[in-house]
Amino acid sequence: MKRYESGLPCEDKPRQGLPAKLNKQQLQKLKNSAENHVGTSQRKLAKKFKVSRPCVQRNLKKIGLKY
């Protein structure tokens, strides 16, 4: 609140942490793969993108797909 009242920007600053395993292009491919191929499991998608299954699950949730 103090930052807002003093007129300073309230936006989040970039934080440290591990970089994302999937870039924007790979996220788009993941979204297309999940939407267009009914019956594709998260395990198969994880093998295809060479990431863990929880990573696939987390990114599908972030995209807005219930899988």
PyMOL Python script that loads the backbone (N, CA, C, O; Angstrom):
from pymol import cmd

cmd.read_pdbstr("""\
ATOM      1  N   MET A   1       0.823  -1.182   0.000  1.00  0.00           N
ATOM      2  CA  MET A   1       0.000   0.000   0.000  1.00  0.00           C
ATOM      3  C   MET A   1       0.872   1.253   0.000  1.00  0.00           C
ATOM      4  O   MET A   1       0.523   2.257  -0.621  1.00  0.00           O
ATOM      5  N   LYS A   2       1.997   1.191   0.692  1.00  0.00           N
ATOM      6  CA  LYS A   2       2.853   2.374   0.745  1.00  0.00           C
ATOM      7  C   LYS A   2       3.367   2.738  -0.640  1.00  0.00           C
ATOM      8  O   LYS A   2       3.459   3.916  -0.986  1.00  0.00           O
ATOM      9  N   ARG A   3       3.701   1.726  -1.430  1.00  0.00           N
ATOM     10  CA  ARG A   3       4.197   1.989  -2.787  1.00  0.00           C
ATOM     11  C   ARG A   3       3.109   2.634  -3.638  1.00  0.00           C
ATOM     12  O   ARG A   3       3.385   3.543  -4.421  1.00  0.00           O
ATOM     13  N   TYR A   4       1.891   2.169  -3.489  1.00  0.00           N
ATOM     14  CA  TYR A   4       0.773   2.695  -4.262  1.00  0.00           C
ATOM     15  C   TYR A   4       0.494   4.148  -3.866  1.00  0.00           C
ATOM     16  O   TYR A   4       0.285   5.009  -4.720  1.00  0.00           O
ATOM     17  N   GLU A   5       0.496   4.396  -2.578  1.00  0.00           N
ATOM     18  CA  GLU A   5       0.204   5.742  -2.090  1.00  0.00           C
ATOM     19  C   GLU A   5       1.291   6.739  -2.462  1.00  0.00           C
ATOM     20  O   GLU A   5       1.005   7.916  -2.680  1.00  0.00           O
ATOM     21  N   SER A   6       2.540   6.277  -2.536  1.00  0.00           N
ATOM     22  CA  SER A   6       3.630   7.185  -2.877  1.00  0.00           C
ATOM     23  C   SER A   6       3.785   7.371  -4.382  1.00  0.00           C
ATOM     24  O   SER A   6       4.607   8.177  -4.817  1.00  0.00           O
ATOM     25  N   GLY A   7       3.014   6.645  -5.185  1.00  0.00           N
ATOM     26  CA  GLY A   7       3.054   6.812  -6.634  1.00  0.00           C
ATOM     27  C   GLY A   7       4.053   5.922  -7.336  1.00  0.00           C
ATOM     28  O   GLY A   7       4.233   6.051  -8.547  1.00  0.00           O
ATOM     29  N   LEU A   8       4.706   5.029  -6.628  1.00  0.00           N
ATOM     30  CA  LEU A   8       5.659   4.107  -7.242  1.00  0.00           C
ATOM     31  C   LEU A   8       4.907   2.991  -7.961  1.00  0.00           C
ATOM     32  O   LEU A   8       3.786   2.661  -7.572  1.00  0.00           O
ATOM     33  N   PRO A   9       5.494   2.406  -8.996  1.00  0.00           N
ATOM     34  CA  PRO A   9       4.801   1.322  -9.706  1.00  0.00           C
ATOM     35  C   PRO A   9       4.588   0.106  -8.804  1.00  0.00           C
ATOM     36  O   PRO A   9       5.442  -0.234  -7.985  1.00  0.00           O
ATOM     37  N   CYS A  10       3.446  -0.534  -8.968  1.00  0.00           N
ATOM     38  CA  CYS A  10       3.076  -1.682  -8.131  1.00  0.00           C
ATOM     39  C   CYS A  10       3.297  -3.011  -8.843  1.00  0.00           C
ATOM     40  O   CYS A  10       2.859  -4.052  -8.353  1.00  0.00           O
ATOM     41  N   GLU A  11       3.962  -2.992  -9.978  1.00  0.00           N
ATOM     42  CA  GLU A  11       4.154  -4.215 -10.761  1.00  0.00           C
ATOM     43  C   GLU A  11       5.175  -5.117 -10.091  1.00  0.00           C
ATOM     44  O   GLU A  11       6.063  -4.653  -9.377  1.00  0.00           O
ATOM     45  N   ASP A  12       5.036  -6.397 -10.330  1.00  0.00           N
ATOM     46  CA  ASP A  12       5.989  -7.365  -9.801  1.00  0.00           C
ATOM     47  C   ASP A  12       7.316  -7.228 -10.526  1.00  0.00           C
ATOM     48  O   ASP A  12       7.362  -6.985 -11.732  1.00  0.00           O
ATOM     49  N   LYS A  13       8.376  -7.387  -9.782  1.00  0.00           N
ATOM     50  CA  LYS A  13       9.702  -7.393 -10.372  1.00  0.00           C
ATOM     51  C   LYS A  13      10.042  -8.816 -10.767  1.00  0.00           C
ATOM     52  O   LYS A  13       9.517  -9.758 -10.174  1.00  0.00           O
ATOM     53  N   PRO A  14      10.917  -8.996 -11.764  1.00  0.00           N
ATOM     54  CA  PRO A  14      11.316 -10.363 -12.130  1.00  0.00           C
ATOM     55  C   PRO A  14      11.973 -11.059 -10.937  1.00  0.00           C
ATOM     56  O   PRO A  14      12.758 -10.464 -10.199  1.00  0.00           O
ATOM     57  N   ARG A  15      11.632 -12.314 -10.775  1.00  0.00           N
ATOM     58  CA  ARG A  15      12.155 -13.075  -9.643  1.00  0.00           C
ATOM     59  C   ARG A  15      13.171 -14.099 -10.114  1.00  0.00           C
ATOM     60  O   ARG A  15      13.214 -14.486 -11.282  1.00  0.00           O
ATOM     61  N   GLN A  16      13.981 -14.517  -9.167  1.00  0.00           N
ATOM     62  CA  GLN A  16      14.939 -15.566  -9.469  1.00  0.00           C
ATOM     63  C   GLN A  16      14.242 -16.906  -9.374  1.00  0.00           C
ATOM     64  O   GLN A  16      13.175 -17.023  -8.770  1.00  0.00           O
ATOM     65  N   GLY A  17      14.839 -17.895  -9.963  1.00  0.00           N
ATOM     66  CA  GLY A  17      14.297 -19.235  -9.898  1.00  0.00           C
ATOM     67  C   GLY A  17      14.727 -20.013 -11.125  1.00  0.00           C
ATOM     68  O   GLY A  17      15.438 -19.502 -11.990  1.00  0.00           O
ATOM     69  N   LEU A  18      14.286 -21.248 -11.185  1.00  0.00           N
ATOM     70  CA  LEU A  18      14.631 -22.070 -12.340  1.00  0.00           C
ATOM     71  C   LEU A  18      13.926 -21.556 -13.583  1.00  0.00           C
ATOM     72  O   LEU A  18      12.764 -21.153 -13.515  1.00  0.00           O
ATOM     73  N   PRO A  19      14.613 -21.564 -14.713  1.00  0.00           N
ATOM     74  CA  PRO A  19      13.952 -21.168 -15.954  1.00  0.00           C
ATOM     75  C   PRO A  19      12.920 -22.220 -16.355  1.00  0.00           C
ATOM     76  O   PRO A  19      13.020 -23.382 -15.962  1.00  0.00           O
ATOM     77  N   ALA A  20      11.945 -21.808 -17.127  1.00  0.00           N
ATOM     78  CA  ALA A  20      10.892 -22.715 -17.572  1.00  0.00           C
ATOM     79  C   ALA A  20      11.489 -23.806 -18.462  1.00  0.00           C
ATOM     80  O   ALA A  20      12.409 -23.549 -19.239  1.00  0.00           O
ATOM     81  N   LYS A  21      10.960 -25.021 -18.340  1.00  0.00           N
ATOM     82  CA  LYS A  21      11.464 -26.134 -19.141  1.00  0.00           C
ATOM     83  C   LYS A  21      10.926 -26.081 -20.567  1.00  0.00           C
ATOM     84  O   LYS A  21      11.570 -26.556 -21.502  1.00  0.00           O
ATOM     85  N   LEU A  22       9.741 -25.499 -20.723  1.00  0.00           N
ATOM     86  CA  LEU A  22       9.136 -25.377 -22.045  1.00  0.00           C
ATOM     87  C   LEU A  22       9.041 -23.904 -22.426  1.00  0.00           C
ATOM     88  O   LEU A  22       8.539 -23.087 -21.654  1.00  0.00           O
ATOM     89  N   ASN A  23       9.530 -23.567 -23.628  1.00  0.00           N
ATOM     90  CA  ASN A  23       9.412 -22.194 -24.074  1.00  0.00           C
ATOM     91  C   ASN A  23       8.031 -21.974 -24.707  1.00  0.00           C
ATOM     92  O   ASN A  23       7.223 -22.900 -24.764  1.00  0.00           O
ATOM     93  N   LYS A  24       7.764 -20.774 -25.174  1.00  0.00           N
ATOM     94  CA  LYS A  24       6.436 -20.441 -25.699  1.00  0.00           C
ATOM     95  C   LYS A  24       6.072 -21.288 -26.920  1.00  0.00           C
ATOM     96  O   LYS A  24       4.919 -21.687 -27.080  1.00  0.00           O
ATOM     97  N   GLN A  25       7.048 -21.558 -27.769  1.00  0.00           N
ATOM     98  CA  GLN A  25       6.797 -22.371 -28.963  1.00  0.00           C
ATOM     99  C   GLN A  25       6.434 -23.807 -28.560  1.00  0.00           C
ATOM    100  O   GLN A  25       5.514 -24.397 -29.126  1.00  0.00           O
ATOM    101  N   GLN A  26       7.145 -24.355 -27.599  1.00  0.00           N
ATOM    102  CA  GLN A  26       6.850 -25.707 -27.139  1.00  0.00           C
ATOM    103  C   GLN A  26       5.502 -25.773 -26.427  1.00  0.00           C
ATOM    104  O   GLN A  26       4.789 -26.770 -26.541  1.00  0.00           O
ATOM    105  N   LEU A  27       5.145 -24.707 -25.687  1.00  0.00           N
ATOM    106  CA  LEU A  27       3.836 -24.664 -25.034  1.00  0.00           C
ATOM    107  C   LEU A  27       2.719 -24.696 -26.064  1.00  0.00           C
ATOM    108  O   LEU A  27       1.697 -25.351 -25.861  1.00  0.00           O
ATOM    109  N   GLN A  28       2.918 -23.980 -27.183  1.00  0.00           N
ATOM    110  CA  GLN A  28       1.909 -23.972 -28.240  1.00  0.00           C
ATOM    111  C   GLN A  28       1.783 -25.365 -28.860  1.00  0.00           C
ATOM    112  O   GLN A  28       0.674 -25.820 -29.141  1.00  0.00           O
ATOM    113  N   LYS A  29       2.915 -26.043 -29.074  1.00  0.00           N
ATOM    114  CA  LYS A  29       2.881 -27.408 -29.610  1.00  0.00           C
ATOM    115  C   LYS A  29       2.197 -28.365 -28.633  1.00  0.00           C
ATOM    116  O   LYS A  29       1.446 -29.250 -29.045  1.00  0.00           O
ATOM    117  N   LEU A  30       2.459 -28.183 -27.345  1.00  0.00           N
ATOM    118  CA  LEU A  30       1.824 -29.008 -26.321  1.00  0.00           C
ATOM    119  C   LEU A  30       0.312 -28.801 -26.336  1.00  0.00           C
ATOM    120  O   LEU A  30      -0.453 -29.761 -26.246  1.00  0.00           O
ATOM    121  N   LYS A  31      -0.103 -27.571 -26.449  1.00  0.00           N
ATOM    122  CA  LYS A  31      -1.533 -27.253 -26.496  1.00  0.00           C
ATOM    123  C   LYS A  31      -2.185 -27.906 -27.715  1.00  0.00           C
ATOM    124  O   LYS A  31      -3.252 -28.510 -27.605  1.00  0.00           O
ATOM    125  N   ASN A  32      -1.543 -27.783 -28.867  1.00  0.00           N
ATOM    126  CA  ASN A  32      -2.086 -28.394 -30.094  1.00  0.00           C
ATOM    127  C   ASN A  32      -2.143 -29.907 -29.977  1.00  0.00           C
ATOM    128  O   ASN A  32      -3.115 -30.533 -30.398  1.00  0.00           O
ATOM    129  N   SER A  33      -1.108 -30.489 -29.409  1.00  0.00           N
ATOM    130  CA  SER A  33      -1.078 -31.946 -29.254  1.00  0.00           C
ATOM    131  C   SER A  33      -2.180 -32.423 -28.326  1.00  0.00           C
ATOM    132  O   SER A  33      -2.812 -33.447 -28.587  1.00  0.00           O
ATOM    133  N   ALA A  34      -2.415 -31.700 -27.255  1.00  0.00           N
ATOM    134  CA  ALA A  34      -3.425 -32.107 -26.283  1.00  0.00           C
ATOM    135  C   ALA A  34      -4.843 -31.908 -26.826  1.00  0.00           C
ATOM    136  O   ALA A  34      -5.734 -32.711 -26.549  1.00  0.00           O
ATOM    137  N   GLU A  35      -5.048 -30.846 -27.594  1.00  0.00           N
ATOM    138  CA  GLU A  35      -6.389 -30.558 -28.111  1.00  0.00           C
ATOM    139  C   GLU A  35      -6.761 -31.460 -29.282  1.00  0.00           C
ATOM    140  O   GLU A  35      -7.901 -31.917 -29.373  1.00  0.00           O
ATOM    141  N   ASN A  36      -5.827 -31.717 -30.162  1.00  0.00           N
ATOM    142  CA  ASN A  36      -6.141 -32.408 -31.410  1.00  0.00           C
ATOM    143  C   ASN A  36      -6.102 -33.923 -31.323  1.00  0.00           C
ATOM    144  O   ASN A  36      -6.701 -34.599 -32.160  1.00  0.00           O
ATOM    145  N   HIS A  37      -5.419 -34.469 -30.343  1.00  0.00           N
ATOM    146  CA  HIS A  37      -5.269 -35.911 -30.248  1.00  0.00           C
ATOM    147  C   HIS A  37      -5.976 -36.427 -28.998  1.00  0.00           C
ATOM    148  O   HIS A  37      -5.390 -36.489 -27.917  1.00  0.00           O
ATOM    149  N   VAL A  38      -7.219 -36.786 -29.162  1.00  0.00           N
ATOM    150  CA  VAL A  38      -7.987 -37.315 -28.044  1.00  0.00           C
ATOM    151  C   VAL A  38      -7.419 -38.677 -27.668  1.00  0.00           C
ATOM    152  O   VAL A  38      -7.156 -39.504 -28.541  1.00  0.00           O
ATOM    153  N   GLY A  39      -7.232 -38.909 -26.389  1.00  0.00           N
ATOM    154  CA  GLY A  39      -6.707 -40.188 -25.934  1.00  0.00           C
ATOM    155  C   GLY A  39      -5.213 -40.183 -25.708  1.00  0.00           C
ATOM    156  O   GLY A  39      -4.655 -41.195 -25.284  1.00  0.00           O
ATOM    157  N   THR A  40      -4.540 -39.058 -25.981  1.00  0.00           N
ATOM    158  CA  THR A  40      -3.108 -38.972 -25.722  1.00  0.00           C
ATOM    159  C   THR A  40      -2.904 -38.738 -24.240  1.00  0.00           C
ATOM    160  O   THR A  40      -3.462 -37.797 -23.676  1.00  0.00           O
ATOM    161  N   SER A  41      -2.116 -39.579 -23.608  1.00  0.00           N
ATOM    162  CA  SER A  41      -1.913 -39.466 -22.169  1.00  0.00           C
ATOM    163  C   SER A  41      -0.833 -38.432 -21.852  1.00  0.00           C
ATOM    164  O   SER A  41      -0.041 -38.047 -22.712  1.00  0.00           O
ATOM    165  N   GLN A  42      -0.825 -37.999 -20.603  1.00  0.00           N
ATOM    166  CA  GLN A  42       0.208 -37.071 -20.162  1.00  0.00           C
ATOM    167  C   GLN A  42       1.580 -37.726 -20.214  1.00  0.00           C
ATOM    168  O   GLN A  42       2.584 -37.058 -20.461  1.00  0.00           O
ATOM    169  N   ARG A  43       1.619 -39.038 -19.981  1.00  0.00           N
ATOM    170  CA  ARG A  43       2.900 -39.755 -20.053  1.00  0.00           C
ATOM    171  C   ARG A  43       3.476 -39.705 -21.463  1.00  0.00           C
ATOM    172  O   ARG A  43       4.672 -39.481 -21.648  1.00  0.00           O
ATOM    173  N   LYS A  44       2.618 -39.914 -22.451  1.00  0.00           N
ATOM    174  CA  LYS A  44       3.088 -39.875 -23.840  1.00  0.00           C
ATOM    175  C   LYS A  44       3.540 -38.470 -24.219  1.00  0.00           C
ATOM    176  O   LYS A  44       4.540 -38.300 -24.917  1.00  0.00           O
ATOM    177  N   LEU A  45       2.794 -37.456 -23.753  1.00  0.00           N
ATOM    178  CA  LEU A  45       3.198 -36.081 -24.026  1.00  0.00           C
ATOM    179  C   LEU A  45       4.529 -35.759 -23.341  1.00  0.00           C
ATOM    180  O   LEU A  45       5.367 -35.057 -23.907  1.00  0.00           O
ATOM    181  N   ALA A  46       4.718 -36.268 -22.139  1.00  0.00           N
ATOM    182  CA  ALA A  46       5.969 -36.039 -21.413  1.00  0.00           C
ATOM    183  C   ALA A  46       7.149 -36.654 -22.154  1.00  0.00           C
ATOM    184  O   ALA A  46       8.213 -36.042 -22.251  1.00  0.00           O
ATOM    185  N   LYS A  47       6.962 -37.862 -22.674  1.00  0.00           N
ATOM    186  CA  LYS A  47       8.034 -38.503 -23.443  1.00  0.00           C
ATOM    187  C   LYS A  47       8.319 -37.727 -24.722  1.00  0.00           C
ATOM    188  O   LYS A  47       9.475 -37.568 -25.113  1.00  0.00           O
ATOM    189  N   LYS A  48       7.269 -37.248 -25.367  1.00  0.00           N
ATOM    190  CA  LYS A  48       7.426 -36.512 -26.628  1.00  0.00           C
ATOM    191  C   LYS A  48       8.222 -35.223 -26.421  1.00  0.00           C
ATOM    192  O   LYS A  48       9.071 -34.878 -27.242  1.00  0.00           O
ATOM    193  N   PHE A  49       7.947 -34.512 -25.325  1.00  0.00           N
ATOM    194  CA  PHE A  49       8.608 -33.234 -25.068  1.00  0.00           C
ATOM    195  C   PHE A  49       9.834 -33.366 -24.159  1.00  0.00           C
ATOM    196  O   PHE A  49      10.494 -32.374 -23.851  1.00  0.00           O
ATOM    197  N   LYS A  50      10.132 -34.598 -23.731  1.00  0.00           N
ATOM    198  CA  LYS A  50      11.306 -34.892 -22.909  1.00  0.00           C
ATOM    199  C   LYS A  50      11.303 -34.093 -21.600  1.00  0.00           C
ATOM    200  O   LYS A  50      12.313 -33.513 -21.201  1.00  0.00           O
ATOM    201  N   VAL A  51      10.134 -34.084 -20.946  1.00  0.00           N
ATOM    202  CA  VAL A  51       9.981 -33.466 -19.629  1.00  0.00           C
ATOM    203  C   VAL A  51       9.218 -34.441 -18.743  1.00  0.00           C
ATOM    204  O   VAL A  51       8.768 -35.486 -19.213  1.00  0.00           O
ATOM    205  N   SER A  52       9.071 -34.112 -17.481  1.00  0.00           N
ATOM    206  CA  SER A  52       8.355 -34.989 -16.561  1.00  0.00           C
ATOM    207  C   SER A  52       6.837 -34.840 -16.736  1.00  0.00           C
ATOM    208  O   SER A  52       6.355 -33.848 -17.283  1.00  0.00           O
ATOM    209  N   ARG A  53       6.108 -35.837 -16.263  1.00  0.00           N
ATOM    210  CA  ARG A  53       4.648 -35.791 -16.346  1.00  0.00           C
ATOM    211  C   ARG A  53       4.068 -34.634 -15.537  1.00  0.00           C
ATOM    212  O   ARG A  53       3.157 -33.956 -16.015  1.00  0.00           O
ATOM    213  N   PRO A  54       4.582 -34.383 -14.295  1.00  0.00           N
ATOM    214  CA  PRO A  54       4.056 -33.223 -13.570  1.00  0.00           C
ATOM    215  C   PRO A  54       4.288 -31.897 -14.292  1.00  0.00           C
ATOM    216  O   PRO A  54       3.483 -30.974 -14.169  1.00  0.00           O
ATOM    217  N   CYS A  55       5.380 -31.800 -15.042  1.00  0.00           N
ATOM    218  CA  CYS A  55       5.645 -30.590 -15.829  1.00  0.00           C
ATOM    219  C   CYS A  55       4.570 -30.417 -16.900  1.00  0.00           C
ATOM    220  O   CYS A  55       4.080 -29.309 -17.117  1.00  0.00           O
ATOM    221  N   VAL A  56       4.204 -31.509 -17.567  1.00  0.00           N
ATOM    222  CA  VAL A  56       3.150 -31.471 -18.576  1.00  0.00           C
ATOM    223  C   VAL A  56       1.831 -31.080 -17.919  1.00  0.00           C
ATOM    224  O   VAL A  56       1.107 -30.227 -18.432  1.00  0.00           O
ATOM    225  N   GLN A  57       1.524 -31.697 -16.795  1.00  0.00           N
ATOM    226  CA  GLN A  57       0.275 -31.418 -16.092  1.00  0.00           C
ATOM    227  C   GLN A  57       0.204 -29.941 -15.683  1.00  0.00           C
ATOM    228  O   GLN A  57      -0.827 -29.294 -15.864  1.00  0.00           O
ATOM    229  N   ARG A  58       1.283 -29.421 -15.141  1.00  0.00           N
ATOM    230  CA  ARG A  58       1.342 -28.032 -14.688  1.00  0.00           C
ATOM    231  C   ARG A  58       1.153 -27.063 -15.859  1.00  0.00           C
ATOM    232  O   ARG A  58       0.437 -26.068 -15.741  1.00  0.00           O
ATOM    233  N   ASN A  59       1.797 -27.362 -16.982  1.00  0.00           N
ATOM    234  CA  ASN A  59       1.700 -26.472 -18.139  1.00  0.00           C
ATOM    235  C   ASN A  59       0.332 -26.546 -18.809  1.00  0.00           C
ATOM    236  O   ASN A  59      -0.165 -25.536 -19.307  1.00  0.00           O
ATOM    237  N   LEU A  60      -0.281 -27.721 -18.829  1.00  0.00           N
ATOM    238  CA  LEU A  60      -1.635 -27.819 -19.380  1.00  0.00           C
ATOM    239  C   LEU A  60      -2.615 -27.026 -18.514  1.00  0.00           C
ATOM    240  O   LEU A  60      -3.534 -26.386 -19.027  1.00  0.00           O
ATOM    241  N   LYS A  61      -2.411 -27.075 -17.218  1.00  0.00           N
ATOM    242  CA  LYS A  61      -3.256 -26.303 -16.316  1.00  0.00           C
ATOM    243  C   LYS A  61      -3.047 -24.802 -16.527  1.00  0.00           C
ATOM    244  O   LYS A  61      -3.995 -24.017 -16.501  1.00  0.00           O
ATOM    245  N   LYS A  62      -1.789 -24.426 -16.734  1.00  0.00           N
ATOM    246  CA  LYS A  62      -1.468 -23.018 -16.961  1.00  0.00           C
ATOM    247  C   LYS A  62      -2.082 -22.511 -18.270  1.00  0.00           C
ATOM    248  O   LYS A  62      -2.509 -21.360 -18.357  1.00  0.00           O
ATOM    249  N   ILE A  63      -2.121 -23.370 -19.276  1.00  0.00           N
ATOM    250  CA  ILE A  63      -2.728 -23.028 -20.563  1.00  0.00           C
ATOM    251  C   ILE A  63      -4.236 -22.911 -20.429  1.00  0.00           C
ATOM    252  O   ILE A  63      -4.876 -22.155 -21.160  1.00  0.00           O
ATOM    253  N   GLY A  64      -4.798 -23.659 -19.494  1.00  0.00           N
ATOM    254  CA  GLY A  64      -6.246 -23.605 -19.302  1.00  0.00           C
ATOM    255  C   GLY A  64      -6.957 -24.862 -19.764  1.00  0.00           C
ATOM    256  O   GLY A  64      -8.181 -24.874 -19.895  1.00  0.00           O
ATOM    257  N   LEU A  65      -6.195 -25.923 -20.013  1.00  0.00           N
ATOM    258  CA  LEU A  65      -6.798 -27.186 -20.434  1.00  0.00           C
ATOM    259  C   LEU A  65      -6.928 -28.100 -19.242  1.00  0.00           C
ATOM    260  O   LEU A  65      -5.984 -28.271 -18.471  1.00  0.00           O
ATOM    261  N   LYS A  66      -8.103 -28.689 -19.091  1.00  0.00           N
ATOM    262  CA  LYS A  66      -8.276 -29.716 -18.073  1.00  0.00           C
ATOM    263  C   LYS A  66      -7.925 -31.028 -18.732  1.00  0.00           C
ATOM    264  O   LYS A  66      -8.524 -31.392 -19.744  1.00  0.00           O
ATOM    265  N   TYR A  67      -6.990 -31.728 -18.193  1.00  0.00           N
ATOM    266  CA  TYR A  67      -6.533 -32.954 -18.845  1.00  0.00           C
ATOM    267  C   TYR A  67      -6.515 -34.078 -17.879  1.00  0.00           C
ATOM    268  O   TYR A  67      -6.157 -35.199 -18.242  1.00  0.00           O
TER     269      TYR A  67
END
""", "prot")
cmd.dss("prot")
cmd.show_as("cartoon", "prot")
cmd.util.cbc("prot")
cmd.orient("prot")
